[in-house]
Amino acid sequence: MDNTLNAFLRGIIEAATEFLPVSSTGHLFLFSYFFPFQNLSVPHEDFEDLFDIFIQTGAILSVVVLYFKTLSNHLITAIKFGLKKTTDRSGFQFYLNLFIGILPILILGFLFKSQLNQIKMRSDLLLILGLSWFVGGLIMVIVEKRHLDESSGKTIGLKESIIVGLLQCFALIPGVSRSAATIISARTLGISKKDSAEYSFFLAIPVLTLAGIYKLYKHRQILNSETIGLLLFGSIVSFIICYFIIRLFMAFIRRRSFISFGVYRIFLGLLVILYFLRY
């Protein structure tokens, strides 16, 4: 497959799966397993490692654009609160919740970065992905069936941020999905579908941005006109499509639960496991 087409398709996959609870990294790993980049002027494994993480920045930018008013209003309020120009703590609490929510995964990601960097090279990667999709799907269906009531009125606070942040660490396992881990844990705590999804979006901004910067620095020696072009192209595709995917996703969960995503994960997991066992 032509590398430009490969980057285009990966951009679509990233956009379509990043904020859905189905694991974008898992889908990208699965795609690259069958369709790796070909005939690159740099080490193949290094560019694969960089590309699949870096194009997440395009998806992140779509969140910033879509929720710019929310993010900026909270930032202004937080700054005013810090300067004691207002007693409104909402902006400060918003960013405190995000900070608490990202700490666990950043710490564990740093401590186990060597092991995480080797996961894609494992011979049993497909089995890991399949089991993660399958088990995660079962949990999602069970949680959603138990928390279909949206009338609790609970919101994200300090306690919820700590719990969601800790459970988000399971997303370091390929196929688990950062979005699924955060959404499922928030739903278990009684948070509404809308608030669960949006908190997951906001947590992604610092987590995935820092992951992209780290990978870019780690593989800085392979950056040239060829690789930079593919990275930018994939990120632009991801940004454009993800902008619309998020809007469709939020419209979808206003009417329906996350159960359909759980069912999709179960079937995908079974297919991948069967393929692994057969081949």
C-alpha positions as CSV (number, residue, x, y, z in Angstrom):
1,M,0.0,0.0,0.0
2,D,1.2,3.5,-0.8
3,N,2.4,5.3,2.3
4,T,0.3,8.4,1.6
5,L,-2.8,6.2,1.3
6,N,-1.7,4.4,4.5
7,A,-1.4,7.7,6.4
8,F,-4.8,8.8,5.1
9,L,-6.5,5.6,6.2
10,R,-4.8,5.7,9.6
11,G,-6.0,9.3,10.0
12,I,-9.6,8.2,9.3
13,I,-9.2,5.3,11.8
14,E,-7.8,7.6,14.5
15,A,-10.5,10.1,14.0
16,A,-13.3,7.5,14.0
17,T,-12.1,5.8,17.1
18,E,-10.2,8.2,19.4
19,F,-13.1,9.5,21.4
20,L,-15.3,6.4,21.0
21,P,-14.9,3.8,23.8
22,V,-13.4,1.2,21.4
23,S,-9.6,2.0,21.5
24,S,-8.1,4.0,18.7
25,T,-4.6,2.7,19.5
26,G,-5.9,-0.9,19.3
27,H,-7.4,-0.2,15.9
28,L,-4.3,1.4,14.6
29,F,-2.1,-1.5,15.9
30,L,-4.5,-3.9,14.2
31,F,-4.3,-2.0,10.9
32,S,-0.5,-1.6,11.0
33,Y,-0.2,-5.3,11.8
34,F,-1.7,-6.1,8.3
35,F,-0.7,-2.9,6.5
36,P,2.6,-1.5,7.8
37,F,4.3,1.5,6.2
38,Q,6.6,0.4,3.3
39,N,10.0,1.4,1.9
40,L,10.6,4.3,4.3
41,S,14.0,6.0,4.4
42,V,14.0,5.6,8.2
43,P,13.7,2.6,10.6
44,H,10.2,1.2,10.1
45,E,9.6,0.3,13.7
46,D,10.5,3.8,14.9
47,F,8.2,5.6,12.5
48,E,5.3,3.2,13.3
49,D,5.8,4.0,17.0
50,L,5.8,7.7,16.3
51,F,3.0,8.0,13.7
52,D,0.2,6.2,15.6
53,I,0.7,8.4,18.6
54,F,1.5,11.7,17.0
55,I,-1.6,11.8,14.8
56,Q,-3.7,11.9,18.0
57,T,-2.8,15.5,18.2
58,G,-5.1,16.2,15.2
59,A,-7.9,14.6,17.2
60,I,-7.0,16.6,20.2
61,L,-7.1,19.9,18.2
62,S,-10.7,19.1,17.2
63,V,-11.7,18.9,20.9
64,V,-10.0,22.3,21.5
65,V,-11.9,23.8,18.6
66,L,-15.3,22.3,19.5
67,Y,-15.0,23.2,23.2
68,F,-12.9,26.3,22.9
69,K,-15.6,28.5,24.6
70,T,-15.9,26.1,27.5
71,L,-12.2,25.7,28.0
72,S,-11.5,29.4,27.7
73,N,-14.3,30.5,30.0
74,H,-13.1,28.1,32.7
75,L,-9.6,29.3,32.2
76,I,-10.6,32.9,32.6
77,T,-12.6,32.1,35.7
78,A,-9.8,30.1,37.2
79,I,-7.3,32.9,36.7
80,K,-9.7,35.4,38.2
81,F,-10.2,33.1,41.2
82,G,-6.4,32.8,41.6
83,L,-6.1,36.5,41.6
84,K,-9.0,36.8,44.1
85,K,-11.0,38.8,41.7
86,T,-14.0,36.4,42.0
87,T,-15.3,33.8,44.4
88,D,-16.5,31.6,41.6
89,R,-14.4,28.4,42.0
90,S,-15.9,26.6,39.0
91,G,-13.0,27.3,36.6
92,F,-10.4,26.4,39.2
93,Q,-12.3,23.2,40.1
94,F,-12.6,22.3,36.4
95,Y,-8.8,22.4,35.8
96,L,-8.1,20.8,39.2
97,N,-10.3,17.9,38.3
98,L,-8.3,17.5,35.0
99,F,-5.0,17.7,36.8
100,I,-6.0,15.1,39.3
101,G,-7.4,12.9,36.5
102,I,-4.2,12.8,34.4
103,L,-1.6,12.3,37.2
104,P,-1.9,8.5,37.6
105,I,-1.6,7.7,33.9
106,L,1.3,10.1,33.4
107,I,3.2,8.7,36.4
108,L,2.6,5.0,35.4
109,G,3.3,5.8,31.7
110,F,6.6,7.3,32.7
111,L,7.6,4.5,35.1
112,F,6.8,1.7,32.6
113,K,7.7,3.5,29.3
114,S,10.3,0.9,28.4
115,Q,7.8,-2.0,28.7
116,L,5.1,0.0,26.9
117,N,7.4,0.8,24.0
118,Q,7.9,-3.0,23.4
119,I,4.2,-4.0,23.4
120,K,3.7,-3.5,19.7
121,M,6.6,-5.8,19.0
122,R,5.1,-8.7,21.0
123,S,4.2,-11.9,19.2
124,D,0.9,-12.1,21.1
125,L,-0.2,-8.5,20.4
126,L,-3.3,-9.7,18.7
127,L,-4.3,-11.8,21.7
128,I,-3.8,-8.9,24.0
129,L,-5.9,-6.7,21.8
130,G,-8.7,-9.3,21.4
131,L,-8.9,-10.0,25.1
132,S,-8.9,-6.2,25.9
133,W,-11.7,-5.6,23.5
134,F,-13.7,-8.6,24.6
135,V,-13.4,-8.0,28.4
136,G,-13.9,-4.3,28.1
137,G,-17.0,-4.8,26.0
138,L,-18.5,-7.1,28.6
139,I,-17.8,-4.6,31.3
140,M,-19.3,-1.8,29.3
141,V,-22.5,-3.7,28.6
142,I,-22.9,-4.6,32.3
143,V,-22.2,-1.1,33.5
144,E,-24.6,0.5,31.1
145,K,-27.4,-1.9,31.9
146,R,-27.0,-1.0,35.6
147,H,-26.7,2.8,35.0
148,L,-29.3,3.7,32.4
149,D,-30.9,6.2,34.8
150,E,-29.7,9.7,34.0
151,S,-31.5,11.4,36.9
152,S,-28.8,11.1,39.7
153,G,-27.5,14.6,38.9
154,K,-24.0,13.7,40.1
155,T,-21.1,15.7,38.7
156,I,-17.3,15.3,38.4
157,G,-15.7,16.3,41.7
158,L,-12.4,15.6,43.4
159,K,-13.3,12.1,44.5
160,E,-14.6,11.2,41.0
161,S,-11.5,12.6,39.4
162,I,-9.2,10.5,41.5
163,I,-11.2,7.3,40.8
164,V,-11.5,8.0,37.1
165,G,-7.8,8.9,36.9
166,L,-6.7,5.7,38.6
167,L,-8.9,3.5,36.4
168,Q,-7.7,5.4,33.3
169,C,-4.4,3.7,33.8
170,F,-5.8,0.4,32.5
171,A,-5.8,2.2,29.1
172,L,-2.0,1.6,29.0
173,I,-2.9,-1.9,28.0
174,P,-3.5,-2.0,24.2
175,G,-7.2,-2.4,23.3
176,V,-8.6,-1.3,26.6
177,S,-9.2,2.3,25.4
178,R,-8.6,5.5,27.4
179,S,-12.1,6.7,26.4
180,A,-13.7,3.4,27.6
181,A,-11.8,3.4,30.9
182,T,-12.8,6.9,31.7
183,I,-16.4,6.7,30.5
184,I,-17.1,3.4,32.1
185,S,-15.6,4.5,35.4
186,A,-17.5,7.8,35.4
187,R,-20.8,6.0,34.5
188,T,-20.2,3.5,37.4
189,L,-20.0,6.6,39.7
190,G,-23.4,7.8,38.4
191,I,-22.2,10.5,36.1
192,S,-24.4,11.2,33.1
193,K,-23.5,10.0,29.6
194,K,-22.8,13.6,28.4
195,D,-20.6,14.6,31.4
196,S,-18.8,11.2,31.2
197,A,-17.9,11.7,27.6
198,E,-16.9,15.3,27.9
199,Y,-14.7,14.7,30.9
200,S,-13.0,11.9,28.8
201,F,-12.5,14.4,26.0
202,F,-10.9,17.0,28.3
203,L,-8.7,14.5,30.0
204,A,-7.4,13.5,26.5
205,I,-6.0,17.0,25.8
206,P,-3.0,17.0,28.2
207,V,-2.5,13.2,28.2
208,L,-2.3,12.7,24.4
209,T,-0.5,16.0,23.8
210,L,2.2,15.0,26.2
211,A,2.4,11.5,24.7
212,G,2.8,13.0,21.2
213,I,5.5,15.4,22.3
214,Y,7.4,12.6,24.0
215,K,7.2,10.4,20.9
216,L,8.3,13.3,18.7
217,Y,11.3,13.9,21.0
218,K,12.1,10.3,21.3
219,H,12.2,9.8,17.5
220,R,13.5,13.2,16.5
221,Q,16.4,11.6,14.6
222,I,14.0,10.2,12.0
223,L,12.3,13.5,11.2
224,N,12.8,14.5,7.5
225,S,10.7,15.8,4.7
226,E,9.2,12.4,4.1
227,T,8.2,11.5,7.6
228,I,7.1,15.1,8.6
229,G,4.9,15.1,5.5
230,L,3.2,11.9,6.5
231,L,2.8,13.0,10.1
232,L,1.2,16.3,9.2
233,F,-1.0,14.7,6.5
234,G,-2.3,12.0,8.9
235,S,-2.9,14.6,11.7
236,I,-4.8,16.9,9.4
237,V,-7.1,14.1,8.2
238,S,-7.6,13.1,11.8
239,F,-8.5,16.7,12.8
240,I,-11.0,17.3,10.0
241,I,-12.9,14.0,10.4
242,C,-12.7,13.9,14.2
243,Y,-14.4,17.3,14.4
244,F,-17.5,15.7,12.9
245,I,-17.2,12.4,14.6
246,I,-17.4,14.1,18.0
247,R,-20.5,16.0,17.1
248,L,-22.2,12.7,15.8
249,F,-21.1,10.8,18.9
250,M,-22.6,13.4,21.3
251,A,-25.8,13.4,19.3
252,F,-25.9,9.6,19.4
253,I,-25.5,9.2,23.2
254,R,-28.2,11.8,23.8
255,R,-30.6,9.2,22.4
256,R,-28.8,5.9,23.1
257,S,-26.6,4.2,25.7
258,F,-23.0,3.0,25.3
259,I,-24.2,-0.6,25.0
260,S,-23.8,-0.7,21.2
261,F,-20.1,0.1,21.6
262,G,-19.7,-2.7,24.1
263,V,-21.3,-5.2,21.7
264,Y,-19.0,-4.0,18.9
265,R,-16.0,-4.6,21.2
266,I,-17.2,-8.1,22.1
267,F,-17.5,-9.2,18.5
268,L,-14.3,-7.5,17.4
269,G,-12.5,-9.1,20.3
270,L,-13.8,-12.5,19.5
271,L,-12.8,-12.2,15.8
272,V,-9.3,-11.1,16.7
273,I,-8.8,-13.9,19.3
274,L,-10.0,-16.5,16.8
275,Y,-7.7,-15.1,14.1
276,F,-4.8,-15.3,16.6
277,L,-5.5,-18.8,17.7
278,R,-5.9,-20.0,14.1
279,Y,-2.8,-18.4,12.6
